[in-house]
Amino acid sequence: MSEAVSGLERARSAGVAGFVVPATKLEDAAPAVAVAHQHDDVWAAVGFHPHEAKDCDDAAFAEIERLGEDDRVVAIGEAGLDYHYMHSPRDVQRDVFMRHIALAKRLDVPIIIHNRESTADLLELLATGEARGIRGILHSYTEDLETARKLIGWGHVISFSGIVTFRSAESLREVAKALPHDRVLIETDTPYLAPVPHRGKENEPAFVIRVAELLSNLWGTTVEEVAAQTTANFESVFSVRLPR
């Protein structure tokens, strides 16, 4: 916990104003909520990452549902599909994702969506009647502009991680440049995907400033204006008010 606190302190010193800590499985859901209760600028999300979908039985999901009622939980997730490693079977991933969507709708909160090599199935599921009206955050977005525009048209927002700063990510930068600014979030995906110039290091929330700097260059504006816009987006998407 002390390392988590020091990471928060470094991030605050770098100008980061708010945090959502997403769970990826049952074991880290309650700790995420506990951290959120200790800090007025931290909130939590609870759910099963697609890698862990195989462990999301009825009893485990009932506990996620219980934690989802907590007033410091502002989203469901991280949930979704991942066909790269296939730690859980596709049909299980799809079923568990739809359970998360139903929970997010019931609680009237957004869902943090993971998608890797599974875009066709993801779009199919998000286009169903069961998913209509859900508000999603496409976490660590890496897909094309057409897909992003479709998702935004369905009411979702696009979140960029350190990947957008990578030398190989020119096409992703074109996506970030083209999107409406009020539909964009920035993130770290700690402890992964450290942005340039921190590649090779363990990522941490303080490094999100590097993503903001990249967006300021793409958008032809200042880092301060990017921070103001993404902060406003954060408050709107998660229905929170950051400490002033």
Short mmCIF file of the C-alpha atoms (twelve columns), coordinates in Angstrom:
data_MODEL
# 
_entry.id   MODEL 
# 
loop_
_atom_site.group_PDB 
_atom_site.id 
_atom_site.type_symbol 
_atom_site.label_atom_id 
_atom_site.label_alt_id 
_atom_site.label_comp_id 
_atom_site.label_asym_id 
_atom_site.label_seq_id 
_atom_site.Cartn_x 
_atom_site.Cartn_y 
_atom_site.Cartn_z 
_atom_site.pdbx_PDB_model_num 
ATOM 1   C CA . MET A 1   0.000   0.000   0.000   1 
ATOM 2   C CA . SER A 2   2.852   2.421   0.744   1 
ATOM 3   C CA . GLU A 3   4.150   2.093   -2.820  1 
ATOM 4   C CA . ALA A 4   0.637   2.791   -4.147  1 
ATOM 5   C CA . VAL A 5   0.465   5.913   -1.987  1 
ATOM 6   C CA . SER A 6   3.878   7.151   -3.131  1 
ATOM 7   C CA . GLY A 7   2.809   6.533   -6.739  1 
ATOM 8   C CA . LEU A 8   -0.253  8.695   -6.134  1 
ATOM 9   C CA . GLU A 9   1.897   11.408  -4.599  1 
ATOM 10  C CA . ARG A 10  4.244   11.433  -7.603  1 
ATOM 11  C CA . ALA A 11  1.272   11.616  -9.941  1 
ATOM 12  C CA . ARG A 12  -0.301  14.499  -8.035  1 
ATOM 13  C CA . SER A 13  3.024   16.339  -8.125  1 
ATOM 14  C CA . ALA A 14  3.045   15.834  -11.915 1 
ATOM 15  C CA . GLY A 15  -0.414  17.409  -12.155 1 
ATOM 16  C CA . VAL A 16  -2.677  14.355  -12.330 1 
ATOM 17  C CA . ALA A 17  -5.961  15.289  -10.672 1 
ATOM 18  C CA . GLY A 18  -8.009  12.100  -10.549 1 
ATOM 19  C CA . PHE A 19  -7.653  8.338   -10.699 1 
ATOM 20  C CA . VAL A 20  -9.800  5.286   -11.371 1 
ATOM 21  C CA . VAL A 21  -8.299  2.005   -10.149 1 
ATOM 22  C CA . PRO A 22  -9.784  -0.889  -12.145 1 
ATOM 23  C CA . ALA A 23  -9.925  -4.422  -10.839 1 
ATOM 24  C CA . THR A 24  -9.093  -7.348  -13.111 1 
ATOM 25  C CA . LYS A 25  -10.332 -10.221 -10.919 1 
ATOM 26  C CA . LEU A 26  -12.132 -10.876 -7.667  1 
ATOM 27  C CA . GLU A 27  -8.950  -10.837 -5.556  1 
ATOM 28  C CA . ASP A 28  -8.057  -7.241  -6.422  1 
ATOM 29  C CA . ALA A 29  -11.593 -5.805  -6.501  1 
ATOM 30  C CA . ALA A 30  -11.968 -5.229  -2.767  1 
ATOM 31  C CA . PRO A 31  -8.454  -3.714  -2.448  1 
ATOM 32  C CA . ALA A 32  -9.248  -1.321  -5.305  1 
ATOM 33  C CA . VAL A 33  -12.371 -0.173  -3.486  1 
ATOM 34  C CA . ALA A 34  -10.404 0.150   -0.241  1 
ATOM 35  C CA . VAL A 35  -7.827  2.435   -1.888  1 
ATOM 36  C CA . ALA A 36  -10.634 4.570   -3.289  1 
ATOM 37  C CA . HIS A 37  -12.094 5.018   0.189   1 
ATOM 38  C CA . GLN A 38  -8.749  6.311   1.459   1 
ATOM 39  C CA . HIS A 39  -8.370  9.151   -1.078  1 
ATOM 40  C CA . ASP A 40  -10.902 11.720  -2.229  1 
ATOM 41  C CA . ASP A 41  -9.354  11.856  -5.723  1 
ATOM 42  C CA . VAL A 42  -9.415  8.077   -6.292  1 
ATOM 43  C CA . TRP A 43  -12.315 5.893   -7.425  1 
ATOM 44  C CA . ALA A 44  -12.572 2.209   -8.317  1 
ATOM 45  C CA . ALA A 45  -13.960 -0.058  -11.002 1 
ATOM 46  C CA . VAL A 46  -14.713 -3.730  -10.356 1 
ATOM 47  C CA . GLY A 47  -14.900 -6.654  -12.744 1 
ATOM 48  C CA . PHE A 48  -13.139 -9.532  -14.480 1 
ATOM 49  C CA . HIS A 49  -10.522 -8.976  -17.171 1 
ATOM 50  C CA . PRO A 50  -11.081 -11.364 -20.103 1 
ATOM 51  C CA . HIS A 51  -7.966  -13.304 -19.084 1 
ATOM 52  C CA . GLU A 52  -9.739  -14.083 -15.806 1 
ATOM 53  C CA . ALA A 53  -13.190 -14.711 -17.292 1 
ATOM 54  C CA . LYS A 54  -12.829 -18.463 -16.708 1 
ATOM 55  C CA . ASP A 55  -12.880 -17.753 -12.954 1 
ATOM 56  C CA . CYS A 56  -16.046 -15.651 -13.048 1 
ATOM 57  C CA . ASP A 57  -18.558 -18.110 -11.663 1 
ATOM 58  C CA . ASP A 58  -21.885 -17.136 -10.095 1 
ATOM 59  C CA . ALA A 59  -20.446 -16.721 -6.604  1 
ATOM 60  C CA . ALA A 60  -17.552 -14.560 -7.792  1 
ATOM 61  C CA . PHE A 61  -19.806 -12.375 -9.915  1 
ATOM 62  C CA . ALA A 62  -22.226 -11.956 -7.011  1 
ATOM 63  C CA . GLU A 63  -19.357 -10.440 -5.030  1 
ATOM 64  C CA . ILE A 64  -18.540 -8.101  -7.945  1 
ATOM 65  C CA . GLU A 65  -22.194 -7.075  -7.975  1 
ATOM 66  C CA . ARG A 66  -22.050 -6.372  -4.240  1 
ATOM 67  C CA . LEU A 67  -18.888 -4.302  -4.560  1 
ATOM 68  C CA . GLY A 68  -20.382 -2.475  -7.535  1 
ATOM 69  C CA . GLU A 69  -22.973 -0.937  -5.214  1 
ATOM 70  C CA . ASP A 70  -20.247 0.865   -3.252  1 
ATOM 71  C CA . ASP A 71  -20.372 4.647   -3.630  1 
ATOM 72  C CA . ARG A 72  -16.661 4.782   -4.570  1 
ATOM 73  C CA . VAL A 73  -17.163 2.422   -7.512  1 
ATOM 74  C CA . VAL A 74  -17.768 4.518   -10.631 1 
ATOM 75  C CA . ALA A 75  -17.432 1.889   -13.373 1 
ATOM 76  C CA . ILE A 76  -17.577 -1.817  -14.109 1 
ATOM 77  C CA . GLY A 77  -14.454 -3.441  -15.482 1 
ATOM 78  C CA . GLU A 78  -11.941 -3.937  -16.724 1 
ATOM 79  C CA . ALA A 79  -13.957 -6.351  -18.855 1 
ATOM 80  C CA . GLY A 80  -14.077 -7.307  -22.511 1 
ATOM 81  C CA . LEU A 81  -12.402 -9.653  -24.971 1 
ATOM 82  C CA . ASP A 82  -8.797  -10.714 -25.579 1 
ATOM 83  C CA . TYR A 83  -8.060  -13.213 -28.341 1 
ATOM 84  C CA . HIS A 84  -4.271  -12.812 -28.222 1 
ATOM 85  C CA . TYR A 85  -3.365  -15.020 -25.264 1 
ATOM 86  C CA . MET A 86  -6.677  -16.895 -24.940 1 
ATOM 87  C CA . HIS A 87  -6.345  -17.471 -21.204 1 
ATOM 88  C CA . SER A 88  -10.123 -17.957 -21.220 1 
ATOM 89  C CA . PRO A 89  -12.197 -19.551 -24.015 1 
ATOM 90  C CA . ARG A 90  -13.923 -17.190 -26.441 1 
ATOM 91  C CA . ASP A 91  -17.447 -18.225 -25.514 1 
ATOM 92  C CA . VAL A 92  -16.666 -17.732 -21.829 1 
ATOM 93  C CA . GLN A 93  -15.176 -14.297 -22.499 1 
ATOM 94  C CA . ARG A 94  -18.246 -13.259 -24.460 1 
ATOM 95  C CA . ASP A 95  -20.685 -14.488 -21.821 1 
ATOM 96  C CA . VAL A 96  -18.795 -12.836 -18.978 1 
ATOM 97  C CA . PHE A 97  -18.513 -9.572  -20.906 1 
ATOM 98  C CA . MET A 98  -22.280 -9.503  -21.410 1 
ATOM 99  C CA . ARG A 99  -22.807 -10.120 -17.681 1 
ATOM 100 C CA . HIS A 100 -20.657 -7.077  -16.995 1 
ATOM 101 C CA . ILE A 101 -22.618 -5.025  -19.511 1 
ATOM 102 C CA . ALA A 102 -25.877 -5.978  -17.803 1 
ATOM 103 C CA . LEU A 103 -24.448 -5.002  -14.419 1 
ATOM 104 C CA . ALA A 104 -23.191 -1.661  -15.708 1 
ATOM 105 C CA . LYS A 105 -26.632 -0.929  -17.130 1 
ATOM 106 C CA . ARG A 106 -28.336 -1.862  -13.883 1 
ATOM 107 C CA . LEU A 107 -26.001 0.344   -11.842 1 
ATOM 108 C CA . ASP A 108 -26.067 3.108   -14.496 1 
ATOM 109 C CA . VAL A 109 -22.279 3.363   -14.626 1 
ATOM 110 C CA . PRO A 110 -19.872 3.067   -17.575 1 
ATOM 111 C CA . ILE A 111 -17.901 -0.057  -18.396 1 
ATOM 112 C CA . ILE A 112 -14.125 -0.071  -18.975 1 
ATOM 113 C CA . ILE A 113 -13.645 -2.207  -22.087 1 
ATOM 114 C CA . HIS A 114 -10.581 -4.288  -22.946 1 
ATOM 115 C CA . ASN A 115 -10.193 -5.300  -26.602 1 
ATOM 116 C CA . ARG A 116 -7.265  -7.140  -28.142 1 
ATOM 117 C CA . GLU A 117 -7.485  -8.906  -31.501 1 
ATOM 118 C CA . SER A 118 -11.235 -9.232  -30.953 1 
ATOM 119 C CA . THR A 119 -12.728 -6.134  -32.586 1 
ATOM 120 C CA . ALA A 120 -15.265 -7.899  -34.808 1 
ATOM 121 C CA . ASP A 121 -16.778 -9.810  -31.896 1 
ATOM 122 C CA . LEU A 122 -16.628 -6.760  -29.642 1 
ATOM 123 C CA . LEU A 123 -18.560 -4.638  -32.127 1 
ATOM 124 C CA . GLU A 124 -21.066 -7.437  -32.601 1 
ATOM 125 C CA . LEU A 125 -21.732 -7.594  -28.855 1 
ATOM 126 C CA . LEU A 126 -21.873 -3.821  -28.416 1 
ATOM 127 C CA . ALA A 127 -24.430 -3.628  -31.230 1 
ATOM 128 C CA . THR A 128 -26.869 -5.986  -29.477 1 
ATOM 129 C CA . GLY A 129 -30.019 -4.784  -27.803 1 
ATOM 130 C CA . GLU A 130 -28.625 -5.837  -24.444 1 
ATOM 131 C CA . ALA A 131 -25.750 -3.377  -24.862 1 
ATOM 132 C CA . ARG A 132 -27.805 -0.501  -26.259 1 
ATOM 133 C CA . GLY A 133 -27.323 2.632   -24.179 1 
ATOM 134 C CA . ILE A 134 -24.254 1.376   -22.329 1 
ATOM 135 C CA . ARG A 135 -21.476 3.910   -21.839 1 
ATOM 136 C CA . GLY A 136 -18.077 2.389   -22.527 1 
ATOM 137 C CA . ILE A 137 -14.474 3.510   -22.146 1 
ATOM 138 C CA . LEU A 138 -12.380 1.814   -24.831 1 
ATOM 139 C CA . HIS A 139 -9.292  1.269   -22.711 1 
ATOM 140 C CA . SER A 140 -5.814  1.582   -24.260 1 
ATOM 141 C CA . TYR A 141 -7.275  2.036   -27.724 1 
ATOM 142 C CA . THR A 142 -5.303  0.680   -30.691 1 
ATOM 143 C CA . GLU A 143 -7.863  0.265   -33.485 1 
ATOM 144 C CA . ASP A 144 -8.526  2.376   -36.580 1 
ATOM 145 C CA . LEU A 145 -10.367 5.662   -37.039 1 
ATOM 146 C CA . GLU A 146 -13.475 4.109   -38.590 1 
ATOM 147 C CA . THR A 147 -13.936 1.843   -35.580 1 
ATOM 148 C CA . ALA A 148 -13.351 4.729   -33.171 1 
ATOM 149 C CA . ARG A 149 -15.960 6.872   -34.911 1 
ATOM 150 C CA . LYS A 150 -18.458 4.018   -34.808 1 
ATOM 151 C CA . LEU A 151 -17.865 3.535   -31.091 1 
ATOM 152 C CA . ILE A 152 -18.181 7.251   -30.389 1 
ATOM 153 C CA . GLY A 153 -21.422 7.259   -32.369 1 
ATOM 154 C CA . TRP A 154 -22.708 4.589   -29.992 1 
ATOM 155 C CA . GLY A 155 -21.930 6.784   -26.997 1 
ATOM 156 C CA . HIS A 156 -18.531 5.455   -26.005 1 
ATOM 157 C CA . VAL A 157 -15.258 7.296   -25.361 1 
ATOM 158 C CA . ILE A 158 -11.735 6.469   -26.482 1 
ATOM 159 C CA . SER A 159 -8.881  6.232   -23.986 1 
ATOM 160 C CA . PHE A 160 -5.252  6.467   -25.081 1 
ATOM 161 C CA . SER A 161 -2.359  4.919   -23.164 1 
ATOM 162 C CA . GLY A 162 1.388   5.201   -23.641 1 
ATOM 163 C CA . ILE A 163 1.079   3.176   -26.856 1 
ATOM 164 C CA . VAL A 164 0.140   6.358   -28.702 1 
ATOM 165 C CA . THR A 165 3.656   7.711   -28.041 1 
ATOM 166 C CA . PHE A 166 5.478   4.674   -29.486 1 
ATOM 167 C CA . ARG A 167 7.512   5.182   -32.652 1 
ATOM 168 C CA . SER A 168 5.506   2.444   -34.390 1 
ATOM 169 C CA . ALA A 169 2.126   4.029   -33.573 1 
ATOM 170 C CA . GLU A 170 1.870   6.664   -36.297 1 
ATOM 171 C CA . SER A 171 -1.506  5.374   -37.480 1 
ATOM 172 C CA . LEU A 172 -2.827  5.527   -33.911 1 
ATOM 173 C CA . ARG A 173 -1.639  9.122   -33.603 1 
ATOM 174 C CA . GLU A 174 -3.692  9.930   -36.695 1 
ATOM 175 C CA . VAL A 175 -6.723  8.498   -34.891 1 
ATOM 176 C CA . ALA A 176 -6.025  10.586  -31.795 1 
ATOM 177 C CA . LYS A 177 -5.596  13.703  -33.923 1 
ATOM 178 C CA . ALA A 178 -8.923  13.213  -35.715 1 
ATOM 179 C CA . LEU A 179 -11.233 12.450  -32.807 1 
ATOM 180 C CA . PRO A 180 -13.467 15.037  -31.121 1 
ATOM 181 C CA . HIS A 181 -11.612 16.216  -28.051 1 
ATOM 182 C CA . ASP A 182 -14.593 15.783  -25.742 1 
ATOM 183 C CA . ARG A 183 -14.617 12.015  -26.405 1 
ATOM 184 C CA . VAL A 184 -11.002 11.333  -25.385 1 
ATOM 185 C CA . LEU A 185 -9.462  10.140  -22.127 1 
ATOM 186 C CA . ILE A 186 -5.830  9.441   -21.243 1 
ATOM 187 C CA . GLU A 187 -4.489  6.642   -19.058 1 
ATOM 188 C CA . THR A 188 -1.405  4.752   -17.969 1 
ATOM 189 C CA . ASP A 189 -2.446  1.069   -17.899 1 
ATOM 190 C CA . THR A 190 -0.046  0.769   -14.958 1 
ATOM 191 C CA . PRO A 191 2.277   -1.115  -14.675 1 
ATOM 192 C CA . TYR A 192 2.418   -1.684  -18.444 1 
ATOM 193 C CA . LEU A 193 2.909   0.394   -21.589 1 
ATOM 194 C CA . ALA A 194 5.151   3.112   -20.200 1 
ATOM 195 C CA . PRO A 195 5.170   6.008   -22.684 1 
ATOM 196 C CA . VAL A 196 8.189   7.482   -24.413 1 
ATOM 197 C CA . PRO A 197 10.644  8.490   -22.893 1 
ATOM 198 C CA . HIS A 198 9.999   5.952   -20.108 1 
ATOM 199 C CA . ARG A 199 9.796   2.798   -22.234 1 
ATOM 200 C CA . GLY A 200 11.341  -0.186  -20.512 1 
ATOM 201 C CA . LYS A 201 10.392  1.126   -17.071 1 
ATOM 202 C CA . GLU A 202 7.446   0.114   -14.924 1 
ATOM 203 C CA . ASN A 203 4.640   2.477   -15.809 1 
ATOM 204 C CA . GLU A 204 2.988   4.664   -13.186 1 
ATOM 205 C CA . PRO A 205 0.231   7.313   -13.092 1 
ATOM 206 C CA . ALA A 206 2.683   10.223  -13.114 1 
ATOM 207 C CA . PHE A 207 3.670   9.268   -16.651 1 
ATOM 208 C CA . VAL A 208 0.216   10.114  -18.017 1 
ATOM 209 C CA . ILE A 209 1.551   13.635  -18.540 1 
ATOM 210 C CA . ARG A 210 3.556   12.237  -21.496 1 
ATOM 211 C CA . VAL A 211 0.337   11.181  -23.207 1 
ATOM 212 C CA . ALA A 212 -1.101  14.649  -22.564 1 
ATOM 213 C CA . GLU A 213 2.003   16.223  -24.101 1 
ATOM 214 C CA . LEU A 214 1.641   14.057  -27.188 1 
ATOM 215 C CA . LEU A 215 -2.015  15.032  -27.563 1 
ATOM 216 C CA . SER A 216 -1.146  18.718  -27.197 1 
ATOM 217 C CA . ASN A 217 1.167   18.395  -30.190 1 
ATOM 218 C CA . LEU A 218 -1.427  16.516  -32.240 1 
ATOM 219 C CA . TRP A 219 -4.213  18.943  -31.353 1 
ATOM 220 C CA . GLY A 220 -2.117  22.072  -31.772 1 
ATOM 221 C CA . THR A 221 -2.856  23.279  -28.270 1 
ATOM 222 C CA . THR A 222 -1.192  23.501  -24.864 1 
ATOM 223 C CA . VAL A 223 -0.714  20.745  -22.330 1 
ATOM 224 C CA . GLU A 224 -2.820  22.820  -19.935 1 
ATOM 225 C CA . GLU A 225 -5.707  22.846  -22.388 1 
ATOM 226 C CA . VAL A 226 -5.425  19.094  -22.930 1 
ATOM 227 C CA . ALA A 227 -5.429  18.614  -19.158 1 
ATOM 228 C CA . ALA A 228 -8.515  20.798  -18.771 1 
ATOM 229 C CA . GLN A 229 -10.348 18.953  -21.542 1 
ATOM 230 C CA . THR A 230 -9.493  15.427  -20.406 1 
ATOM 231 C CA . THR A 231 -10.254 16.344  -16.790 1 
ATOM 232 C CA . ALA A 232 -13.691 17.585  -17.827 1 
ATOM 233 C CA . ASN A 233 -14.168 14.397  -19.840 1 
ATOM 234 C CA . PHE A 234 -13.145 12.296  -16.830 1 
ATOM 235 C CA . GLU A 235 -15.696 14.023  -14.616 1 
ATOM 236 C CA . SER A 236 -18.420 13.631  -17.223 1 
ATOM 237 C CA . VAL A 237 -17.746 9.979   -18.074 1 
ATOM 238 C CA . PHE A 238 -17.458 8.786   -14.474 1 
ATOM 239 C CA . SER A 239 -20.032 11.228  -13.011 1 
ATOM 240 C CA . VAL A 240 -17.603 12.493  -10.389 1 
ATOM 241 C CA . ARG A 241 -16.373 15.857  -9.211  1 
ATOM 242 C CA . LEU A 242 -12.634 16.168  -8.685  1 
ATOM 243 C CA . PRO A 243 -11.388 17.943  -5.553  1 
ATOM 244 C CA . ARG A 244 -10.697 21.607  -6.240  1 
# 
